[in-house]
Amino acid sequence: MLAQPSRLAMFPLSTVLFPLQPLPLQIFEPRYQVMFAELLAGDGTFGVVLIERGSEVGGNDVRHRVGTRAEVQRAEQLPDGRIAVLARGVDRFFVQEWLPADPYPVAMVVPFAEPAESEPTPGAPFDELKGAVIDKIEAWWVVAPPPNKPPVPINIAARVLADYVSVLMGFGPFDAQQLLECQDPQAQLRLLIELIDDAILLETMRQDED
């Protein structure tokens, strides 16, 4: 059965949000202050999409259609009128239709189409791909050591690992959006391997030039 579209308040940003990723926000635009006041009186969920062209402030932007539903975990009204928000990514969605922004962006969305069982059987190819991604992360940390190495658990679902590593790598918005739009977790893991390889190559070349 096809999912029925639902109405969702939207917050376009210049960055990509993945499921389970924390999202700290400072809300200062009047239209979004109205939006979050309404959200906090309701279920606290909203959509985040990447701005393809344009600016976060003022509207008139062009937006991607695959985004992430977020849920407010904490909010605080600041003395200067801003609202400090901590949200967290929940799941992917696809924008079917943008509705008139009155006063803030709203869209009709449906859940992002993913395989019914993202990890139907243990073992290959998922375990091999997971292991390869973790090997690539370790290789990246050799050329670009982080201040503190976060744990990278392998005994989790392929999609969860792929999203976790996507956030961990801190890719630019174009690459991050490509990863977010991968419908199959295997495809996301394979794309991660390619992107980490590219990052290692570029960082190695940069260091050789120094």
Beta strands, then each sheet from edge to edge (+ up, - down):
strand 1: 6-13
strand 2: 22-27
strand 3: 45-53
strand 4: 62-63
strand 5: 66-77
strand 6: 83-99
strand 7: 106-111
sheet 1: 2+ 6- 5+ 3- 1- 7+
sheet 2: 2+ 6- 5+ 3- 4+
end
